[in-house]
Amino acid sequence: MGRIVGIDFGLARIGLAISDVNKIISQPLLAVKAGKNPLQTAQLIAKELAKFDRIEAIVMGLPLLLSGQDGDMAKHVRNFKLVLEQVLNLPVFLWDERLTSQQVERFLKSAELNRKERSKVSDAMAAAAILQNYLAAQELS
């Protein structure tokens, strides 16, 4: 049994989350500051993930437009996926993340965190939400 990592990709910060070994629950880890280019960013993520053993796959949020089409950010994600697969030598699955960031933001506001506090945890929480949605879908199939 292995773990799955969730990623909420951003041009400035990348949120990371990880599943338990039974692939039932996701847990937010941290946000990694993006590197100067996709390769450097992938290497920074690899460094963080090296602390964990038995990672078998990555699930990265794909920020589609509400119409279901790719926007600019989705194109960045698709390009980064290719780099990340090469650096980590793991499969990277893309998962529709429409409205995930808004859900996380609403949750953090309801927890009465101020904007500065929310910004510290929102990326990792979004990664955990993406991963949890993926895990739940796998359990149903």
Secondary structure by P-SEA (a helix, b strand, c coil): cbbbbbbbccccbbbbbbbcccccbbbbcccccccccaaaaaaaaaaaacccccccbbbbbbbccccccccaaaaaaaaaaaaaaaaacbbbbbccccaaaaaaaaaaaaacccaaaaaacaaaaaaaaaaaaaaaaaaac
